[in-house]
Amino acid sequence: MCIGMDDKKKVKEEIKTQANNPMHGVKLADVLDHLVEKHGWESLGERINIRCFKSNPSIKSSLTFLRKTPWARDKVERLYLRSIKK
């Protein structure tokens, strides 16, 4: 199967885009582990107001919620990026 020139350009653009994405290759579980270790559940629940961080929090329940809820995942990823820049 041959790859056309347009396909090659798309692949190169995607690689370039991912190279500029600081979240590329970072697992959500690792992000959550880092944030819980750094802030703890109570502080995390204050920073990001979602029930899975406030009521009987666990990594498993939080991952389930975050994988299904893009707005919450976005907030968690932004907090992670801010925390690793410091």
C-alpha positions as CSV (number, residue, x, y, z in Angstrom):
1,M,0.0,0.0,0.0
2,C,1.4,3.4,-1.0
3,I,1.2,6.5,1.1
4,G,0.4,9.6,-0.9
5,M,2.0,13.0,-0.4
6,D,-1.0,14.4,1.4
7,D,-0.9,11.5,3.9
8,K,2.8,12.1,4.6
9,K,2.1,15.8,5.2
10,K,-0.7,15.0,7.6
11,V,1.6,12.6,9.5
12,K,4.4,15.2,9.8
13,E,1.9,17.8,11.0
14,E,0.6,15.4,13.6
15,I,4.1,14.5,14.8
16,K,4.9,18.2,15.1
17,T,1.7,19.0,17.0
18,Q,2.4,16.2,19.5
19,A,6.0,17.3,20.0
20,N,4.6,20.6,21.2
21,N,2.0,19.0,23.5
22,P,3.4,18.7,27.0
23,M,0.7,16.1,27.9
24,H,1.7,13.8,25.1
25,G,2.7,10.4,26.5
26,V,1.6,11.3,30.1
27,K,-0.9,8.9,31.5
28,L,-3.9,10.3,33.4
29,A,-3.2,8.0,36.3
30,D,0.3,9.4,36.6
31,V,-1.1,13.0,36.5
32,L,-3.6,12.1,39.2
33,D,-0.9,10.4,41.3
34,H,1.3,13.4,41.1
35,L,-1.4,15.8,42.1
36,V,-2.6,13.7,45.0
37,E,1.0,13.3,46.2
38,K,1.7,17.1,45.9
39,H,-1.7,18.5,47.1
40,G,-3.6,15.7,48.9
41,W,-7.2,14.9,48.3
42,E,-8.6,17.7,50.4
43,S,-6.6,20.4,48.7
44,L,-7.3,18.9,45.3
45,G,-11.0,19.0,46.1
46,E,-10.7,22.7,47.0
47,R,-8.8,23.5,43.9
48,I,-11.0,21.6,41.5
49,N,-14.6,21.4,42.8
50,I,-15.7,17.9,41.7
51,R,-17.3,15.3,44.0
52,C,-14.9,12.4,43.2
53,F,-12.1,14.5,44.9
54,K,-14.3,15.4,47.9
55,S,-16.5,12.4,48.8
56,N,-14.7,9.2,49.5
57,P,-11.9,9.9,46.9
58,S,-9.9,7.2,45.3
59,I,-7.7,7.0,42.2
60,K,-9.9,4.4,40.6
61,S,-13.2,6.4,41.0
62,S,-11.5,9.7,39.9
63,L,-10.0,8.1,36.8
64,T,-13.4,6.7,35.8
65,F,-15.0,10.1,36.2
66,L,-12.2,12.1,34.5
67,R,-12.1,9.7,31.5
68,K,-15.8,10.4,30.9
69,T,-15.9,14.1,31.7
70,P,-13.7,16.3,29.4
71,W,-14.2,19.6,31.3
72,A,-13.0,18.0,34.5
73,R,-10.1,16.3,32.8
74,D,-9.1,19.6,31.3
75,K,-9.0,21.3,34.7
76,V,-6.9,18.4,36.1
77,E,-4.4,18.6,33.2
78,R,-4.1,22.4,33.6
79,L,-3.4,22.1,37.3
80,Y,-0.8,19.4,36.6
81,L,0.9,21.6,34.0
82,R,1.0,24.5,36.4
83,S,2.4,22.2,39.1
84,I,5.3,20.8,37.0
85,K,6.3,24.3,35.8
86,K,7.1,25.4,39.3
